[in-house]
Each structure stands twice: as structure tokens, then as C-alpha cells.
Amino acid sequence: METVKAVKCTCGYDSETNKFMIPSLANKLGNVLFKVSKLKAQGLISNHKELVRNASEFQDIHGEKWNEMISATASRNIMEAKWNMPTIMPFTEDI
């Protein structure tokens, strides 16, 4: 759960508005952290039990809860930002 808190803090999560300041970073961090958690194989090879346990816990959280805790909010924030973009219309002289 510390990882989830760290990602929320890094991406500027506001619990009152349920928004990230940098939602794309939240999605990118989730993908990168999942790749890093694959160090589990190295831990198994070297018989490093704490590394294996930490990687396994994160993989479980990522697989089961990451979407509802991070990705869904970040993706929604990205879509909302696109909705609020003003439409740029050409000047009549340009037509």
C-alpha cells in the first residue's frame, strides 16, 4: 500500500476532488512498477525471500486493485481534460 500512496503523492492526487495533477504519470508509473516487480524471478534465483514477498504483494495489488485505486481515476482525469479543451475555430479571413 506504500506504493499506492507514493504514486498518489508523486502525481499530485487530491482526495477532495478525486483528481490527479499529472494523470498520465500515474498510468506510466503503474506500468513501470509492474515491470520492476518482475524482479521476483531474480529473488527466487538468489533465494532472497523479502524481495520475492514484496514483488508478490505488489503484483497482487496491481492485478486486483490498481485499476480502482489509480488507473481508473487517472484515465477519467485525462478524458475530462480532453473534454474541457476549447475548440479552435479559424478566423473568417482564413477561410
N, CA, C and O atoms as CSV, one atom per row, in Angstrom:
chain,resi,resn,atom,element,x,y,z
A,1,MET,N,N,0.811,-1.197,0.000
A,1,MET,CA,C,0.000,0.000,0.000
A,1,MET,C,C,0.858,1.267,0.000
A,1,MET,O,O,0.396,2.331,-0.413
A,2,GLU,N,N,2.125,1.152,0.469
A,2,GLU,CA,C,3.005,2.320,0.433
A,2,GLU,C,C,3.234,2.767,-0.999
A,2,GLU,O,O,3.373,3.959,-1.273
A,3,THR,N,N,3.273,1.804,-1.909
A,3,THR,CA,C,3.498,2.130,-3.319
A,3,THR,C,C,2.341,2.958,-3.863
A,3,THR,O,O,2.559,3.923,-4.595
A,4,VAL,N,N,1.130,2.593,-3.515
A,4,VAL,CA,C,-0.046,3.343,-3.970
A,4,VAL,C,C,0.005,4.765,-3.420
A,4,VAL,O,O,-0.266,5.722,-4.145
A,5,LYS,N,N,0.350,4.903,-2.147
A,5,LYS,CA,C,0.465,6.238,-1.544
A,5,LYS,C,C,1.548,7.055,-2.234
A,5,LYS,O,O,1.368,8.247,-2.485
A,6,ALA,N,N,2.677,6.413,-2.541
A,6,ALA,CA,C,3.782,7.115,-3.197
A,6,ALA,C,C,3.386,7.597,-4.587
A,6,ALA,O,O,3.725,8.715,-4.976
A,7,VAL,N,N,2.673,6.762,-5.338
A,7,VAL,CA,C,2.230,7.155,-6.681
A,7,VAL,C,C,1.242,8.312,-6.583
A,7,VAL,O,O,1.331,9.271,-7.350
A,8,LYS,N,N,0.313,8.229,-5.655
A,8,LYS,CA,C,-0.660,9.315,-5.490
A,8,LYS,C,C,0.040,10.619,-5.122
A,8,LYS,O,O,-0.304,11.677,-5.649
A,9,CYS,N,N,1.012,10.553,-4.230
A,9,CYS,CA,C,1.753,11.746,-3.815
A,9,CYS,C,C,2.567,12.306,-4.983
A,9,CYS,O,O,2.567,13.515,-5.215
A,10,THR,N,N,3.250,11.444,-5.710
A,10,THR,CA,C,4.082,11.868,-6.838
A,10,THR,C,C,3.258,12.531,-7.930
A,10,THR,O,O,3.710,13.488,-8.558
A,11,CYS,N,N,2.065,12.031,-8.156
A,11,CYS,CA,C,1.225,12.528,-9.251
A,11,CYS,C,C,0.278,13.638,-8.813
A,11,CYS,O,O,-0.550,14.089,-9.604
A,12,GLY,N,N,0.386,14.081,-7.571
A,12,GLY,CA,C,-0.421,15.197,-7.099
A,12,GLY,C,C,-1.890,14.861,-6.932
A,12,GLY,O,O,-2.751,15.624,-7.370
A,13,TYR,N,N,-2.193,13.733,-6.308
A,13,TYR,CA,C,-3.584,13.317,-6.108
A,13,TYR,C,C,-4.253,14.182,-5.044
A,13,TYR,O,O,-3.691,14.399,-3.971
A,14,ASP,N,N,-5.438,14.666,-5.339
A,14,ASP,CA,C,-6.241,15.444,-4.395
A,14,ASP,C,C,-7.462,14.609,-4.031
A,14,ASP,O,O,-8.343,14.392,-4.864
A,15,SER,N,N,-7.515,14.143,-2.785
A,15,SER,CA,C,-8.605,13.256,-2.368
A,15,SER,C,C,-9.949,13.977,-2.306
A,15,SER,O,O,-10.993,13.334,-2.412
A,16,GLU,N,N,-9.941,15.287,-2.137
A,16,GLU,CA,C,-11.201,16.027,-2.084
A,16,GLU,C,C,-11.872,16.097,-3.450
A,16,GLU,O,O,-13.089,15.941,-3.558
A,17,THR,N,N,-11.082,16.330,-4.488
A,17,THR,CA,C,-11.641,16.420,-5.842
A,17,THR,C,C,-11.530,15.101,-6.592
A,17,THR,O,O,-12.099,14.951,-7.673
A,18,ASN,N,N,-10.795,14.138,-6.019
A,18,ASN,CA,C,-10.567,12.838,-6.638
A,18,ASN,C,C,-9.904,13.000,-8.013
A,18,ASN,O,O,-10.309,12.370,-8.990
A,19,LYS,N,N,-8.870,13.864,-8.066
A,19,LYS,CA,C,-8.176,14.129,-9.321
A,19,LYS,C,C,-6.671,14.114,-9.119
A,19,LYS,O,O,-6.159,14.441,-8.048
A,20,PHE,N,N,-5.970,13.718,-10.194
A,20,PHE,CA,C,-4.519,13.787,-10.241
A,20,PHE,C,C,-4.110,15.054,-10.980
A,20,PHE,O,O,-4.764,15.452,-11.944
A,21,MET,N,N,-3.030,15.686,-10.530
A,21,MET,CA,C,-2.496,16.824,-11.275
A,21,MET,C,C,-1.821,16.333,-12.557
A,21,MET,O,O,-1.873,17.002,-13.589
A,22,ILE,N,N,-1.181,15.147,-12.483
A,22,ILE,CA,C,-0.496,14.568,-13.640
A,22,ILE,C,C,-1.012,13.136,-13.838
A,22,ILE,O,O,-0.323,12.184,-13.472
A,23,PRO,N,N,-2.207,12.969,-14.408
A,23,PRO,CA,C,-2.797,11.635,-14.515
A,23,PRO,C,C,-2.031,10.685,-15.429
A,23,PRO,O,O,-2.014,9.480,-15.181
A,24,SER,N,N,-1.402,11.200,-16.472
A,24,SER,CA,C,-0.662,10.309,-17.372
A,24,SER,C,C,0.538,9.694,-16.659
A,24,SER,O,O,0.920,8.562,-16.953
A,25,LEU,N,N,1.131,10.430,-15.728
A,25,LEU,CA,C,2.257,9.895,-14.958
A,25,LEU,C,C,1.800,8.738,-14.077
A,25,LEU,O,O,2.542,7.772,-13.896
A,26,ALA,N,N,0.597,8.821,-13.532
A,26,ALA,CA,C,0.072,7.739,-12.696
A,26,ALA,C,C,-0.034,6.446,-13.502
A,26,ALA,O,O,0.335,5.378,-13.012
A,27,ASN,N,N,-0.535,6.535,-14.729
A,27,ASN,CA,C,-0.631,5.346,-15.576
A,27,ASN,C,C,0.748,4.813,-15.937
A,27,ASN,O,O,0.971,3.602,-15.911
A,28,LYS,N,N,1.668,5.701,-16.272
A,28,LYS,CA,C,3.021,5.276,-16.643
A,28,LYS,C,C,3.733,4.614,-15.469
A,28,LYS,O,O,4.400,3.594,-15.637
A,29,LEU,N,N,3.590,5.192,-14.290
A,29,LEU,CA,C,4.223,4.601,-13.110
A,29,LEU,C,C,3.675,3.206,-12.825
A,29,LEU,O,O,4.427,2.313,-12.436
A,30,GLY,N,N,2.384,3.017,-13.014
A,30,GLY,CA,C,1.803,1.687,-12.811
A,30,GLY,C,C,2.420,0.655,-13.730
A,30,GLY,O,O,2.732,-0.456,-13.302
A,31,ASN,N,N,2.598,1.015,-14.990
A,31,ASN,CA,C,3.200,0.088,-15.947
A,31,ASN,C,C,4.655,-0.201,-15.607
A,31,ASN,O,O,5.090,-1.352,-15.650
A,32,VAL,N,N,5.404,0.837,-15.270
A,32,VAL,CA,C,6.820,0.661,-14.950
A,32,VAL,C,C,6.989,-0.144,-13.665
A,32,VAL,O,O,7.843,-1.028,-13.595
A,33,LEU,N,N,6.189,0.152,-12.662
A,33,LEU,CA,C,6.290,-0.577,-11.399
A,33,LEU,C,C,5.954,-2.051,-11.572
A,33,LEU,O,O,6.552,-2.907,-10.920
A,34,PHE,N,N,5.006,-2.350,-12.439
A,34,PHE,CA,C,4.683,-3.756,-12.676
A,34,PHE,C,C,5.867,-4.465,-13.317
A,34,PHE,O,O,6.167,-5.607,-12.971
A,35,LYS,N,N,6.539,-3.802,-14.245
A,35,LYS,CA,C,7.725,-4.397,-14.869
A,35,LYS,C,C,8.829,-4.615,-13.840
A,35,LYS,O,O,9.507,-5.642,-13.853
A,36,VAL,N,N,9.004,-3.646,-12.953
A,36,VAL,CA,C,10.027,-3.768,-11.912
A,36,VAL,C,C,9.697,-4.918,-10.964
A,36,VAL,O,O,10.600,-5.593,-10.470
A,37,SER,N,N,8.425,-5.141,-10.712
A,37,SER,CA,C,8.046,-6.210,-9.786
A,37,SER,C,C,8.390,-7.586,-10.336
A,37,SER,O,O,8.350,-8.579,-9.610
A,38,LYS,N,N,8.721,-7.641,-11.593
A,38,LYS,CA,C,9.130,-8.922,-12.168
A,38,LYS,C,C,10.528,-9.319,-11.701
A,38,LYS,O,O,11.053,-10.352,-12.118
A,39,LEU,N,N,11.128,-8.506,-10.842
A,39,LEU,CA,C,12.390,-8.873,-10.200
A,39,LEU,C,C,12.201,-10.088,-9.299
A,39,LEU,O,O,13.162,-10.644,-8.767
A,40,LYS,N,N,10.973,-10.476,-9.144
A,40,LYS,CA,C,10.644,-11.651,-8.343
A,40,LYS,C,C,11.454,-12.856,-8.806
A,40,LYS,O,O,11.911,-13.652,-7.985
A,41,ALA,N,N,11.630,-12.990,-10.098
A,41,ALA,CA,C,12.400,-14.116,-10.633
A,41,ALA,C,C,13.840,-14.066,-10.137
A,41,ALA,O,O,14.418,-15.097,-9.792
A,42,GLN,N,N,14.415,-12.872,-10.102
A,42,GLN,CA,C,15.784,-12.748,-9.602
A,42,GLN,C,C,15.852,-13.099,-8.121
A,42,GLN,O,O,16.815,-13.718,-7.667
A,43,GLY,N,N,14.831,-12.703,-7.371
A,43,GLY,CA,C,14.779,-13.038,-5.955
A,43,GLY,C,C,14.665,-14.531,-5.732
A,43,GLY,O,O,15.272,-15.078,-4.811
A,44,LEU,N,N,13.890,-15.190,-6.575
A,44,LEU,CA,C,13.760,-16.645,-6.463
A,44,LEU,C,C,15.087,-17.333,-6.756
A,44,LEU,O,O,15.471,-18.288,-6.080
A,45,ILE,N,N,15.777,-16.835,-7.771
A,45,ILE,CA,C,17.065,-17.430,-8.145
A,45,ILE,C,C,18.080,-17.253,-7.021
A,45,ILE,O,O,18.828,-18.178,-6.703
A,46,SER,N,N,18.107,-16.059,-6.418
A,46,SER,CA,C,19.097,-15.780,-5.370
A,46,SER,C,C,18.596,-16.138,-3.967
A,46,SER,O,O,19.297,-15.913,-2.981
A,47,ASN,N,N,17.392,-16.692,-3.877
A,47,ASN,CA,C,16.790,-17.099,-2.604
A,47,ASN,C,C,16.647,-15.913,-1.643
A,47,ASN,O,O,16.883,-16.051,-0.443
A,48,HIS,N,N,16.265,-14.761,-2.169
A,48,HIS,CA,C,16.061,-13.534,-1.379
A,48,HIS,C,C,14.566,-13.430,-1.076
A,48,HIS,O,O,13.794,-12.907,-1.880
A,49,LYS,N,N,14.172,-13.932,0.086
A,49,LYS,CA,C,12.750,-14.084,0.415
A,49,LYS,C,C,11.999,-12.760,0.530
A,49,LYS,O,O,10.834,-12.677,0.141
A,50,GLU,N,N,12.652,-11.725,1.058
A,50,GLU,CA,C,11.958,-10.443,1.210
A,50,GLU,C,C,11.655,-9.815,-0.145
A,50,GLU,O,O,10.579,-9.250,-0.340
A,51,LEU,N,N,12.589,-9.910,-1.075
A,51,LEU,CA,C,12.368,-9.392,-2.427
A,51,LEU,C,C,11.207,-10.125,-3.091
A,51,LEU,O,O,10.362,-9.507,-3.738
A,52,VAL,N,N,11.171,-11.421,-2.932
A,52,VAL,CA,C,10.092,-12.227,-3.512
A,52,VAL,C,C,8.751,-11.839,-2.892
A,52,VAL,O,O,7.758,-11.695,-3.605
A,53,ARG,N,N,8.718,-11.670,-1.574
A,53,ARG,CA,C,7.479,-11.315,-0.879
A,53,ARG,C,C,6.978,-9.938,-1.324
A,53,ARG,O,O,5.796,-9.773,-1.625
A,54,ASN,N,N,7.874,-8.958,-1.365
A,54,ASN,CA,C,7.476,-7.608,-1.779
A,54,ASN,C,C,6.976,-7.584,-3.218
A,54,ASN,O,O,5.969,-6.942,-3.519
A,55,ALA,N,N,7.672,-8.277,-4.099
A,55,ALA,CA,C,7.256,-8.321,-5.505
A,55,ALA,C,C,5.910,-9.021,-5.642
A,55,ALA,O,O,5.055,-8.582,-6.412
A,56,SER,N,N,5.723,-10.098,-4.905
A,56,SER,CA,C,4.450,-10.831,-4.967
A,56,SER,C,C,3.295,-9.977,-4.460
A,56,SER,O,O,2.218,-9.963,-5.056
A,57,GLU,N,N,3.521,-9.265,-3.357
A,57,GLU,CA,C,2.470,-8.403,-2.816
A,57,GLU,C,C,2.091,-7.318,-3.812
A,57,GLU,O,O,0.909,-7.040,-4.016
A,58,PHE,N,N,3.095,-6.704,-4.432
A,58,PHE,CA,C,2.785,-5.651,-5.389
A,58,PHE,C,C,2.063,-6.213,-6.606
A,58,PHE,O,O,1.122,-5.593,-7.102
A,59,GLN,N,N,2.482,-7.370,-7.094
A,59,GLN,CA,C,1.807,-7.963,-8.248
A,59,GLN,C,C,0.352,-8.271,-7.913
A,59,GLN,O,O,-0.527,-8.105,-8.758
A,60,ASP,N,N,0.094,-8.716,-6.691
A,60,ASP,CA,C,-1.290,-8.977,-6.276
A,60,ASP,C,C,-2.103,-7.688,-6.250
A,60,ASP,O,O,-3.220,-7.639,-6.764
A,61,ILE,N,N,-1.533,-6.641,-5.647
A,61,ILE,CA,C,-2.237,-5.356,-5.584
A,61,ILE,C,C,-2.462,-4.816,-6.986
A,61,ILE,O,O,-3.552,-4.342,-7.309
A,62,HIS,N,N,-1.432,-4.888,-7.814
A,62,HIS,CA,C,-1.550,-4.355,-9.175
A,62,HIS,C,C,-2.625,-5.108,-9.950
A,62,HIS,O,O,-3.427,-4.498,-10.657
A,63,GLY,N,N,-2.641,-6.410,-9.818
A,63,GLY,CA,C,-3.607,-7.216,-10.554
A,63,GLY,C,C,-5.040,-7.033,-10.091
A,63,GLY,O,O,-5.967,-7.062,-10.900
A,64,GLU,N,N,-5.225,-6.843,-8.793
A,64,GLU,CA,C,-6.578,-6.807,-8.247
A,64,GLU,C,C,-7.116,-5.402,-7.970
A,64,GLU,O,O,-8.306,-5.153,-8.162
A,65,LYS,N,N,-6.270,-4.496,-7.530
A,65,LYS,CA,C,-6.761,-3.215,-7.027
A,65,LYS,C,C,-6.233,-1.983,-7.757
A,65,LYS,O,O,-6.783,-0.895,-7.591
A,66,TRP,N,N,-5.175,-2.129,-8.564
A,66,TRP,CA,C,-4.545,-0.952,-9.171
A,66,TRP,C,C,-5.528,-0.161,-10.018
A,66,TRP,O,O,-5.514,1.069,-9.997
A,67,ASN,N,N,-6.370,-0.845,-10.752
A,67,ASN,CA,C,-7.329,-0.148,-11.612
A,67,ASN,C,C,-8.247,0.755,-10.792
A,67,ASN,O,O,-8.432,1.924,-11.131
A,68,GLU,N,N,-8.815,0.225,-9.731
A,68,GLU,CA,C,-9.745,1.047,-8.948
A,68,GLU,C,C,-9.028,2.090,-8.101
A,68,GLU,O,O,-9.603,3.139,-7.813
A,69,MET,N,N,-7.785,1.829,-7.693
A,69,MET,CA,C,-7.073,2.765,-6.829
A,69,MET,C,C,-6.353,3.869,-7.606
A,69,MET,O,O,-6.228,4.987,-7.105
A,70,ILE,N,N,-5.882,3.576,-8.813
A,70,ILE,CA,C,-5.069,4.542,-9.554
A,70,ILE,C,C,-5.559,4.729,-10.989
A,70,ILE,O,O,-5.953,5.833,-11.363
A,71,SER,N,N,-5.540,3.678,-11.790
A,71,SER,CA,C,-5.747,3.794,-13.240
A,71,SER,C,C,-7.094,4.373,-13.637
A,71,SER,O,O,-7.162,5.208,-14.540
A,72,ALA,N,N,-8.152,3.953,-12.991
A,72,ALA,CA,C,-9.483,4.438,-13.374
A,72,ALA,C,C,-9.592,5.944,-13.172
A,72,ALA,O,O,-10.113,6.654,-14.032
A,73,THR,N,N,-9.104,6.424,-12.040
A,73,THR,CA,C,-9.153,7.863,-11.766
A,73,THR,C,C,-8.274,8.632,-12.738
A,73,THR,O,O,-8.681,9.665,-13.269
A,74,ALA,N,N,-7.056,8.123,-12.972
A,74,ALA,CA,C,-6.136,8.806,-13.885
A,74,ALA,C,C,-6.710,8.859,-15.298
A,74,ALA,O,O,-6.652,9.901,-15.950
A,75,SER,N,N,-7.256,7.760,-15.769
A,75,SER,CA,C,-7.834,7.727,-17.119
A,75,SER,C,C,-9.027,8.672,-17.236
A,75,SER,O,O,-9.189,9.355,-18.247
A,76,ARG,N,N,-9.857,8.706,-16.198
A,76,ARG,CA,C,-11.001,9.620,-16.202
A,76,ARG,C,C,-10.530,11.072,-16.226
A,76,ARG,O,O,-11.106,11.899,-16.933
A,77,ASN,N,N,-9.482,11.385,-15.454
A,77,ASN,CA,C,-8.938,12.750,-15.442
A,77,ASN,C,C,-8.414,13.148,-16.808
A,77,ASN,O,O,-8.595,14.290,-17.231
A,78,ILE,N,N,-7.770,12.229,-17.501
A,78,ILE,CA,C,-7.250,12.510,-18.848
A,78,ILE,C,C,-8.405,12.793,-19.803
A,78,ILE,O,O,-8.346,13.741,-20.586
A,79,MET,N,N,-9.461,11.971,-19.741
A,79,MET,CA,C,-10.612,12.175,-20.625
A,79,MET,C,C,-11.319,13.489,-20.323
A,79,MET,O,O,-11.733,14.192,-21.245
A,80,GLU,N,N,-11.463,13.831,-19.041
A,80,GLU,CA,C,-12.118,15.085,-18.673
A,80,GLU,C,C,-11.315,16.285,-19.164
A,80,GLU,O,O,-11.887,17.294,-19.577
A,81,ALA,N,N,-10.001,16.175,-19.118
A,81,ALA,CA,C,-9.159,17.277,-19.605
A,81,ALA,C,C,-9.358,17.478,-21.105
A,81,ALA,O,O,-9.321,18.608,-21.593
A,82,LYS,N,N,-9.567,16.388,-21.830
A,82,LYS,CA,C,-9.815,16.496,-23.274
A,82,LYS,C,C,-11.178,17.130,-23.548
A,82,LYS,O,O,-11.334,17.862,-24.525
A,83,TRP,N,N,-12.155,16.858,-22.702
A,83,TRP,CA,C,-13.486,17.437,-22.896
A,83,TRP,C,C,-13.456,18.943,-22.706
A,83,TRP,O,O,-14.187,19.674,-23.375
A,84,ASN,N,N,-12.619,19.404,-21.802
A,84,ASN,CA,C,-12.584,20.820,-21.460
A,84,ASN,C,C,-11.677,21.644,-22.368
A,84,ASN,O,O,-11.462,22.829,-22.110
A,85,MET,N,N,-11.147,21.046,-23.413
A,85,MET,CA,C,-10.295,21.780,-24.346
A,85,MET,C,C,-11.179,22.645,-25.241
A,85,MET,O,O,-12.161,22.157,-25.801
A,86,PRO,N,N,-10.838,23.917,-25.377
A,86,PRO,CA,C,-11.647,24.779,-26.253
A,86,PRO,C,C,-11.442,24.407,-27.719
A,86,PRO,O,O,-10.349,24.016,-28.128
A,87,THR,N,N,-12.495,24.533,-28.489
A,87,THR,CA,C,-12.420,24.265,-29.917
A,87,THR,C,C,-11.809,25.479,-30.599
A,87,THR,O,O,-12.265,26.607,-30.410
A,88,ILE,N,N,-10.785,25.237,-31.383
A,88,ILE,CA,C,-10.128,26.332,-32.085
A,88,ILE,C,C,-10.787,26.477,-33.449
A,88,ILE,O,O,-10.745,25.572,-34.282
A,89,MET,N,N,-11.387,27.619,-33.650
A,89,MET,CA,C,-12.085,27.902,-34.903
A,89,MET,C,C,-11.234,28.858,-35.738
A,89,MET,O,O,-10.595,29.757,-35.190
A,90,PRO,N,N,-11.220,28.673,-37.051
A,90,PRO,CA,C,-10.449,29.592,-37.897
A,90,PRO,C,C,-11.146,30.950,-37.996
A,90,PRO,O,O,-12.366,31.056,-37.872
A,91,PHE,N,N,-10.342,31.969,-38.219
A,91,PHE,CA,C,-10.909,33.296,-38.454
A,91,PHE,C,C,-11.589,33.313,-39.811
A,91,PHE,O,O,-11.228,32.540,-40.699
A,92,THR,N,N,-12.562,34.182,-39.975
A,92,THR,CA,C,-13.260,34.267,-41.264
A,92,THR,C,C,-12.313,34.686,-42.378
A,92,THR,O,O,-12.518,34.315,-43.534
A,93,GLU,N,N,-11.274,35.456,-42.047
A,93,GLU,CA,C,-10.301,35.861,-43.069
A,93,GLU,C,C,-9.500,34.672,-43.592
A,93,GLU,O,O,-9.017,34.696,-44.723
A,94,ASP,N,N,-9.360,33.628,-42.766
A,94,ASP,CA,C,-8.568,32.469,-43.155
A,94,ASP,C,C,-9.334,31.519,-44.070
A,94,ASP,O,O,-8.740,30.638,-44.691
A,95,ILE,N,N,-10.630,31.693,-44.152
A,95,ILE,CA,C,-11.432,30.759,-44.947
A,95,ILE,C,C,-11.571,31.224,-46.356
A,95,ILE,O,O,-12.216,30.557,-47.165
